Amino acid sequence: MEATIKNITYYLPPKIISNKDLAIEFPEFSASQILKKTGINIRTRTTPEVIGSDMAFHAAEKLFDDSELDKNDVDFIVYVTEGLDYKAPATAVILQDRLGLPINIGAIDVPLGCSGFTHALGIAKMIVSSGQGENVLLLFGDTPSFVSHPNDFALRSLFSDAGAAVWVSGSDKKSIGNFIYGADGSGAKNLFVDQSSTRNPLDQKWLDSNSDANGMLYGQMKMNGLEIFTFSLQRVPELVADILKKNDLSMENIDLFVFHQASNIILKSIQRKLRIPEEKMAYYLEHFGNTVSISIPIALSESIKEGRVKKGSKVLVAGFGIGYSWSGTVLYY
């Protein structure tokens, strides 16, 4: 059996951080300079009372309201986040109970970020095509604001908090193509969250040294922007070439390229290097920011709403970033 995406919903927390807001905190940059530098106008922020799984829950409830998927028909939950509720148990199990789903289902967490959507989509296809389940609910919830230091302009100007839900179901026709995956842990320290788990747990010294930032209770994200840029420009064109080859397609066959919405400069550089026409690029940073694993679901959803994806379209999706980790495939509509 083949697999297809039947529905996508997303949830954005209500708090908005505009460029004017950032310019007040970082007066060395004007609002217009921030837009030019990042390609982003607004970012969304959640609160400690509404964490990643809460946003995933809200997106899932919207999906059930907006689609024909019955809760009793869900066979598997895959929850993607880098901010799990607890070290144990799995947050996906907690979401099963909270959503009122059957107990005879699979429920797993996938702790991935920027490539989380494309990895989860591959897992969903494996589940469906192997006959282990017909309806897979992919849930996403990321809270990069929790681990961004208040004084870190680069991170605070890029990232947004968000949640998403995606329904993947069995299909008679090929709708999700062949996947490419990759991992290179040698780049892990170029984008990571320090003082956040068992390798380097949070301690009193850390809390005291970050007393001016509410203690950075969840750890602190640290990014080597130049290395991330270099990785993206080297790896993504190779990823695209590998995806096309594995699916027996050429660049000309693709109607829309939906990359992880990392940053404006990274997307523009990838576009130039691959010589992708403007009308074939998905840019949804301006009103959403970098929403980590939710960026591709948002871009796909918005592209469909705008009529950029229609029957017969071939859409290449590619996630890449923190880890280093990357993956992608082609979606056939």
MODA-V805907 format. One record per backbone hydrogen bond with DSSP energy under -1.0 kcal/mol. NH is the residue of the N-H (numbers start at 1). CO is the residue of the C=O. E is the energy in kcal/mol with one decimal. If there is no record, write none. Layout:
# MODA-V805907
{{NH,CO,E} {NH,CO,E}}
This chain:
# MODA-V805907
{{2,171,-1.8} {4,169,-2.6} {6,167,-3.1} {7,167,-1.1} {9,165,-2.6} {11,163,-3.1} {17,43,-2.8} {19,41,-1.0} {22,18,-2.0} {23,19,-2.5} {24,20,-1.3} {25,21,-1.3} {26,22,-3.0} {29,26,-2.2} {34,30,-2.2} {35,31,-2.0} {36,32,-2.3} {37,33,-2.4} {38,34,-2.5} {39,35,-2.9} {41,286,-2.8} {42,286,-1.9} {43,17,-1.6} {45,15,-2.1} {50,47,-1.9} {55,51,-1.8} {56,52,-2.3} {57,53,-2.3} {58,54,-2.3} {59,55,-2.2} {60,56,-2.4} {61,57,-2.6} {62,58,-1.8} {63,59,-2.1} {64,60,-2.4} {65,61,-1.7} {66,62,-2.4} {67,63,-1.4} {73,70,-2.1} {74,71,-1.2} {75,135,-2.7} {76,135,-1.2} {77,106,-2.6} {78,137,-2.3} {79,108,-2.7} {80,139,-3.3} {81,110,-1.4} {94,90,-1.2} {95,91,-2.4} {96,92,-1.7} {97,93,-1.5} {98,94,-2.4} {99,95,-2.5} {101,96,-2.5} {106,75,-2.0} {108,77,-2.2} {110,79,-3.0} {112,110,-2.2} {116,113,-2.2} {119,115,-2.1} {120,116,-2.5} {121,117,-2.6} {122,118,-1.7} {123,119,-2.1} {124,120,-2.6} {125,121,-2.2} {126,122,-2.1} {127,123,-2.4} {128,124,-2.5} {129,125,-3.1} {130,126,-1.7} {131,128,-1.4} {132,127,-2.0} {136,168,-3.2} {137,76,-3.0} {138,166,-3.1} {139,78,-3.0} {140,164,-2.6} {141,80,-1.8} {142,162,-2.3} {146,143,-1.6} {147,144,-1.1} {152,149,-2.2} {153,151,-1.2} {156,152,-2.3} {157,153,-2.3} {159,155,-2.4} {160,290,-2.4} {161,44,-2.4} {162,142,-1.8} {163,11,-2.3} {164,140,-2.2} {165,9,-2.6} {166,138,-2.6} {167,7,-2.4} {168,136,-2.7} {169,4,-2.6} {170,134,-1.3} {171,2,-2.3} {177,330,-3.1} {180,328,-2.0} {182,326,-2.2} {184,324,-2.2} {187,184,-1.8} {188,185,-1.8} {190,187,-1.7} {191,188,-1.3} {192,222,-1.8} {194,220,-3.0} {207,203,-2.1} {208,204,-2.8} {209,205,-2.3} {210,206,-1.1} {211,208,-1.4} {213,210,-2.1} {215,210,-2.7} {216,213,-1.6} {219,216,-1.9} {220,194,-1.9} {221,147,-4.1} {222,192,-3.0} {224,190,-3.2} {225,223,-1.0} {228,224,-2.3} {229,225,-2.3} {230,226,-2.5} {231,227,-2.7} {232,228,-2.4} {233,229,-2.4} {234,230,-1.7} {235,231,-3.3} {236,232,-2.0} {239,235,-2.5} {240,236,-2.8} {241,237,-2.2} {242,238,-2.3} {243,239,-2.6} {244,240,-2.5} {245,241,-2.2} {246,242,-2.4} {247,243,-1.3} {248,245,-1.3} {249,244,-2.8} {253,250,-1.1} {254,251,-1.3} {255,314,-2.5} {256,314,-1.3} {257,280,-3.2} {258,316,-3.3} {260,318,-2.0} {262,260,-2.3} {264,38,-1.2} {267,263,-2.4} {268,264,-2.8} {269,265,-1.9} {270,266,-2.4} {271,267,-2.6} {272,268,-2.4} {273,269,-2.5} {274,270,-2.4} {276,271,-2.1} {280,277,-1.9} {281,278,-1.7} {282,257,-1.8} {288,285,-1.1} {289,285,-2.9} {290,158,-3.1} {294,291,-2.1} {295,292,-1.4} {298,294,-2.3} {299,295,-2.2} {300,296,-3.0} {301,297,-2.6} {302,298,-2.8} {303,299,-2.2} {304,300,-2.2} {305,301,-2.2} {306,302,-2.1} {307,304,-1.2} {308,303,-2.3} {309,303,-1.0} {313,310,-2.4} {315,331,-2.7} {316,256,-2.2} {317,329,-2.3} {318,258,-1.9} {319,327,-2.7} {321,325,-1.7} {325,321,-1.7} {326,182,-2.3} {327,319,-2.2} {328,180,-1.7} {329,317,-1.8} {331,315,-3.4} {332,175,-3.0} {333,313,-2.8}}
